[in-house]
Amino acid sequence: MSLPVFVADGAAGLTAGDEVGLAGDEGRHAVVVRRLRPGERIVLTDGAGAAATCEVVATAKASLTARVLAVTVVPREQPSVTVVQAIPKGERGELAVELLTEVGVDRVVPWAAARCVAVWRGDRVGKSLSRWRATARQAAKQSRRAWFPSVADVASTADVADLLATADLGLVLHETASARVSGLDVPMAGSIVVVVGPEGGITEEELEAFSSAAVVRLGSSVLRTSTAGVVAAAALLSRTTRW
């Protein structure tokens, strides 16, 4: 079984033999929820490639101390995958972020598409982004990722068009497209950007703005916006050296 992962911002600066403390929410989760005890091993990561394998040497009420056994630095995998996710209603946004993180997506960009039912305004913007980012962090820990995905600020249609224009492979998922993901040439390096529309569909004006991208479908069935991105990312990653 793989070792449990916890976040430590200074993981990149650790060396074998160092002792490091884990407190706060991470320490509480390790001791109270996971019930870790001296002698057990854990991994501390900064979410930016550094991973320190450690042995717990002491625990307190809501913290622990561990000794570093080894530190590895994992390079970023190529190609990078960004999913532009039209904002779904309710908790489907967090579900999409969780699944995208588990499958290996590097960046999630929430998109305020014209036909989104959910609209983030005022205080809701910050609260919703915080939930998405917390979901990505927790899913990355659960998936034992050394590199955590980023969740960008809310993007406009113009912002998404700029992302697609600079990508090595830009895709827009659309149920009426004749081209399929399976027929694409997938780059082994660089950047892939996938746009997932809202439940109400992408407008003609948005499709026109995304003219630099290939418009493709996944198959004969129409997927929900919260699951289409993860299916597309999996289909693409399965054809790279990342999988």
GUTILO-283656 format. One record per residue (C-alpha): z, x, y; residue in one letter; residue number from 1. Coordinates in pm, whole numbers, padded with zeros to 5 digits, always signed. Layout:
<pts>
z Z; x X; y Y; residuo a; num NUM
...
</pts>
This chain:
<pts>
z +00000; x +00000; y +00000; residuo m; num 1
z -00084; x +00130; y +00346; residuo s; num 2
z +00200; x +00218; y +00582; residuo l; num 3
z +00315; x -00021; y +00856; residuo p; num 4
z +00182; x +00065; y +01202; residuo v; num 5
z +00374; x +00061; y +01529; residuo f; num 6
z +00266; x +00144; y +01882; residuo v; num 7
z +00396; x +00457; y +02054; residuo a; num 8
z +00220; x +00553; y +02376; residuo d; num 9
z +00299; x +00923; y +02336; residuo g; num 10
z +00163; x +00957; y +01982; residuo a; num 11
z -00113; x +01195; y +02091; residuo a; num 12
z +00144; x +01449; y +02209; residuo g; num 13
z +00348; x +01459; y +01890; residuo l; num 14
z +00347; x +01744; y +01640; residuo t; num 15
z +00488; x +01782; y +01288; residuo a; num 16
z +00867; x +01823; y +01296; residuo g; num 17
z +00920; x +01629; y +01618; residuo d; num 18
z +01172; x +01349; y +01624; residuo e; num 19
z +01066; x +01033; y +01804; residuo v; num 20
z +01248; x +00715; y +01893; residuo g; num 21
z +01105; x +00366; y +01859; residuo l; num 22
z +01279; x +00102; y +02070; residuo a; num 23
z +01192; x -00216; y +02259; residuo g; num 24
z +00981; x -00480; y +02090; residuo d; num 25
z +00833; x -00227; y +01846; residuo e; num 26
z +01172; x -00093; y +01741; residuo g; num 27
z +01313; x -00442; y +01704; residuo r; num 28
z +01020; x -00549; y +01488; residuo h; num 29
z +01055; x -00240; y +01270; residuo a; num 30
z +01428; x -00277; y +01210; residuo v; num 31
z +01495; x -00650; y +01235; residuo v; num 32
z +01171; x -00800; y +01101; residuo v; num 33
z +01038; x -00528; y +00869; residuo r; num 34
z +01391; x -00412; y +00777; residuo r; num 35
z +01288; x -00048; y +00761; residuo l; num 36
z +01550; x +00197; y +00646; residuo r; num 37
z +01590; x +00578; y +00643; residuo p; num 38
z +01351; x +00745; y +00401; residuo g; num 39
z +01069; x +00497; y +00454; residuo e; num 40
z +00744; x +00603; y +00615; residuo r; num 41
z +00557; x +00451; y +00908; residuo i; num 42
z +00259; x +00530; y +01129; residuo v; num 43
z +00286; x +00552; y +01506; residuo l; num 44
z -00033; x +00513; y +01707; residuo t; num 45
z -00126; x +00503; y +02072; residuo d; num 46
z -00421; x +00275; y +01998; residuo g; num 47
z -00654; x +00543; y +02131; residuo a; num 48
z -00719; x +00743; y +01813; residuo g; num 49
z -00391; x +00927; y +01755; residuo a; num 50
z -00193; x +00839; y +01442; residuo a; num 51
z +00137; x +01007; y +01348; residuo a; num 52
z +00275; x +00963; y +00997; residuo t; num 53
z +00654; x +00966; y +01021; residuo c; num 54
z +00965; x +00930; y +00807; residuo e; num 55
z +01248; x +00714; y +00933; residuo v; num 56
z +01566; x +00922; y +00963; residuo v; num 57
z +01802; x +00677; y +01134; residuo a; num 58
z +01817; x +00313; y +01243; residuo t; num 59
z +02025; x +00123; y +01496; residuo a; num 60
z +02055; x -00246; y +01577; residuo k; num 61
z +01704; x -00273; y +01724; residuo a; num 62
z +01561; x +00080; y +01722; residuo s; num 63
z +01496; x +00372; y +01494; residuo l; num 64
z +01444; x +00746; y +01496; residuo t; num 65
z +01169; x +00905; y +01288; residuo a; num 66
z +01055; x +01258; y +01206; residuo r; num 67
z +00686; x +01336; y +01242; residuo v; num 68
z +00524; x +01457; y +00920; residuo l; num 69
z +00163; x +01485; y +01033; residuo a; num 70
z -00061; x +01382; y +01321; residuo v; num 71
z -00428; x +01297; y +01295; residuo t; num 72
z -00675; x +01214; y +01569; residuo v; num 73
z -00944; x +00970; y +01461; residuo v; num 74
z -01273; x +00987; y +01655; residuo p; num 75
z -01429; x +00667; y +01781; residuo r; num 76
z -01666; x +00516; y +01529; residuo e; num 77
z -02032; x +00464; y +01609; residuo q; num 78
z -02201; x +00245; y +01707; residuo p; num 79
z -01958; x +00063; y +01933; residuo s; num 80
z -01966; x -00316; y +01914; residuo v; num 81
z -01890; x -00548; y +02205; residuo t; num 82
z -01872; x -00924; y +02154; residuo v; num 83
z -01911; x -01143; y +02460; residuo v; num 84
z -01715; x -01454; y +02367; residuo q; num 85
z -01768; x -01779; y +02557; residuo a; num 86
z -01420; x -01915; y +02622; residuo i; num 87
z -01329; x -02170; y +02353; residuo p; num 88
z -01080; x -02450; y +02398; residuo k; num 89
z -00723; x -02438; y +02274; residuo g; num 90
z -00614; x -02168; y +02034; residuo e; num 91
z -00964; x -02094; y +01910; residuo r; num 92
z -00986; x -01813; y +02162; residuo g; num 93
z -00699; x -01626; y +02002; residuo e; num 94
z -00846; x -01697; y +01659; residuo l; num 95
z -01175; x -01541; y +01767; residuo a; num 96
z -01000; x -01233; y +01907; residuo v; num 97
z -00791; x -01193; y +01592; residuo e; num 98
z -01094; x -01209; y +01362; residuo l; num 99
z -01306; x -00983; y +01581; residuo l; num 100
z -01028; x -00724; y +01584; residuo t; num 101
z -00989; x -00736; y +01207; residuo e; num 102
z -01361; x -00688; y +01147; residuo v; num 103
z -01371; x -00381; y +01374; residuo g; num 104
z -01512; x -00491; y +01711; residuo v; num 105
z -01441; x -00241; y +01990; residuo d; num 106
z -01441; x -00471; y +02291; residuo r; num 107
z -01412; x -00844; y +02352; residuo v; num 108
z -01543; x -00987; y +02678; residuo v; num 109
z -01439; x -01343; y +02767; residuo p; num 110
z -01733; x -01522; y +02926; residuo w; num 111
z -01711; x -01821; y +03160; residuo a; num 112
z -02030; x -01987; y +03034; residuo a; num 113
z -02167; x -02296; y +03206; residuo a; num 114
z -02087; x -02528; y +02916; residuo r; num 115
z -01740; x -02398; y +02833; residuo c; num 116
z -01496; x -02686; y +02798; residuo v; num 117
z -01203; x -02458; y +02874; residuo a; num 118
z -01198; x -02324; y +03230; residuo v; num 119
z -00964; x -02045; y +03335; residuo w; num 120
z -00854; x -02081; y +03697; residuo r; num 121
z -00560; x -01957; y +03902; residuo g; num 122
z -00255; x -01853; y +03702; residuo d; num 123
z -00428; x -01955; y +03381; residuo r; num 124
z -00658; x -01653; y +03403; residuo v; num 125
z -00379; x -01400; y +03374; residuo g; num 126
z -00186; x -01597; y +03113; residuo k; num 127
z -00492; x -01647; y +02893; residuo s; num 128
z -00596; x -01282; y +02917; residuo l; num 129
z -00241; x -01177; y +02828; residuo s; num 130
z -00254; x -01394; y +02514; residuo r; num 131
z -00592; x -01255; y +02412; residuo w; num 132
z -00474; x -00897; y +02468; residuo r; num 133
z -00149; x -00953; y +02279; residuo a; num 134
z -00347; x -01105; y +01992; residuo t; num 135
z -00581; x -00804; y +01983; residuo a; num 136
z -00285; x -00565; y +01978; residuo r; num 137
z -00107; x -00746; y +01695; residuo q; num 138
z -00426; x -00782; y +01490; residuo a; num 139
z -00506; x -00413; y +01538; residuo a; num 140
z -00162; x -00317; y +01407; residuo k; num 141
z -00200; x -00551; y +01111; residuo q; num 142
z -00544; x -00403; y +01038; residuo s; num 143
z -00407; x -00046; y +01061; residuo r; num 144
z -00653; x +00046; y +01335; residuo r; num 145
z -00614; x +00379; y +01516; residuo a; num 146
z -00838; x +00252; y +01797; residuo w; num 147
z -00734; x -00083; y +01943; residuo f; num 148
z -01005; x -00305; y +02089; residuo p; num 149
z -01002; x -00376; y +02460; residuo s; num 150
z -01016; x -00726; y +02608; residuo v; num 151
z -01204; x -00717; y +02936; residuo a; num 152
z -01155; x -00935; y +03242; residuo d; num 153
z -01344; x -01264; y +03250; residuo v; num 154
z -01718; x -01203; y +03291; residuo a; num 155
z -01973; x -01409; y +03480; residuo s; num 156
z -02324; x -01468; y +03347; residuo t; num 157
z -02448; x -01192; y +03578; residuo a; num 158
z -02189; x -00953; y +03435; residuo d; num 159
z -02303; x -01034; y +03081; residuo v; num 160
z -02668; x -00979; y +03179; residuo a; num 161
z -02573; x -00632; y +03305; residuo d; num 162
z -02397; x -00552; y +02977; residuo l; num 163
z -02701; x -00655; y +02775; residuo l; num 164
z -02938; x -00456; y +02995; residuo a; num 165
z -02751; x -00131; y +02928; residuo t; num 166
z -02692; x -00183; y +02553; residuo a; num 167
z -02884; x +00003; y +02284; residuo d; num 168
z -02905; x -00332; y +02104; residuo l; num 169
z -02838; x -00657; y +02286; residuo g; num 170
z -02826; x -00987; y +02098; residuo l; num 171
z -02777; x -01349; y +02194; residuo v; num 172
z -02687; x -01587; y +01911; residuo l; num 173
z -02877; x -01915; y +01924; residuo h; num 174
z -02920; x -02178; y +01654; residuo e; num 175
z -03286; x -02247; y +01740; residuo t; num 176
z -03403; x -01885; y +01732; residuo a; num 177
z -03670; x -01793; y +01480; residuo s; num 178
z -03563; x -01428; y +01448; residuo a; num 179
z -03268; x -01348; y +01225; residuo r; num 180
z -02997; x -01084; y +01245; residuo v; num 181
z -03107; x -00955; y +00905; residuo s; num 182
z -03445; x -00853; y +01046; residuo g; num 183
z -03310; x -00627; y +01321; residuo l; num 184
z -03316; x -00248; y +01338; residuo d; num 185
z -02949; x -00161; y +01389; residuo v; num 186
z -02873; x +00166; y +01574; residuo p; num 187
z -02639; x +00412; y +01406; residuo m; num 188
z -02494; x +00521; y +01742; residuo a; num 189
z -02471; x +00391; y +02096; residuo g; num 190
z -02372; x +00038; y +02187; residuo s; num 191
z -02432; x -00308; y +02044; residuo i; num 192
z -02358; x -00616; y +02253; residuo v; num 193
z -02348; x -00962; y +02093; residuo v; num 194
z -02327; x -01279; y +02303; residuo v; num 195
z -02165; x -01588; y +02153; residuo v; num 196
z -02218; x -01911; y +02343; residuo g; num 197
z -01982; x -02208; y +02384; residuo p; num 198
z -01967; x -02514; y +02159; residuo e; num 199
z -02198; x -02693; y +02403; residuo g; num 200
z -02461; x -02423; y +02371; residuo g; num 201
z -02619; x -02168; y +02605; residuo i; num 202
z -02819; x -02313; y +02894; residuo t; num 203
z -03183; x -02231; y +02962; residuo e; num 204
z -03077; x -02057; y +03284; residuo e; num 205
z -02837; x -01834; y +03091; residuo e; num 206
z -03102; x -01751; y +02832; residuo l; num 207
z -03335; x -01652; y +03113; residuo e; num 208
z -03067; x -01427; y +03263; residuo a; num 209
z -03029; x -01261; y +02921; residuo f; num 210
z -03401; x -01190; y +02884; residuo s; num 211
z -03339; x -00820; y +02805; residuo s; num 212
z -03171; x -00919; y +02475; residuo a; num 213
z -03306; x -01039; y +02143; residuo a; num 214
z -03231; x -01405; y +02068; residuo v; num 215
z -03139; x -01442; y +01700; residuo v; num 216
z -02978; x -01676; y +01450; residuo r; num 217
z -02738; x -01602; y +01165; residuo l; num 218
z -02862; x -01850; y +00907; residuo g; num 219
z -02940; x -02213; y +00845; residuo s; num 220
z -02591; x -02343; y +00932; residuo s; num 221
z -02444; x -02363; y +01281; residuo v; num 222
z -02112; x -02182; y +01315; residuo l; num 223
z -01834; x -02259; y +01559; residuo r; num 224
z -01805; x -02033; y +01861; residuo t; num 225
z -01474; x -01895; y +01730; residuo s; num 226
z -01631; x -01771; y +01405; residuo t; num 227
z -01992; x -01689; y +01496; residuo a; num 228
z -01903; x -01357; y +01658; residuo g; num 229
z -01713; x -01221; y +01361; residuo v; num 230
z -01993; x -01317; y +01122; residuo v; num 231
z -02251; x -01148; y +01343; residuo a; num 232
z -02036; x -00835; y +01384; residuo a; num 233
z -01982; x -00813; y +01008; residuo a; num 234
z -02354; x -00854; y +00940; residuo a; num 235
z -02434; x -00574; y +01184; residuo l; num 236
z -02154; x -00335; y +01083; residuo l; num 237
z -02244; x -00370; y +00716; residuo s; num 238
z -02571; x -00197; y +00798; residuo r; num 239
z -02408; x +00102; y +00969; residuo t; num 240
z -02207; x +00397; y +00842; residuo t; num 241
z -01890; x +00232; y +00976; residuo r; num 242
z -01875; x +00009; y +00668; residuo w; num 243
</pts>
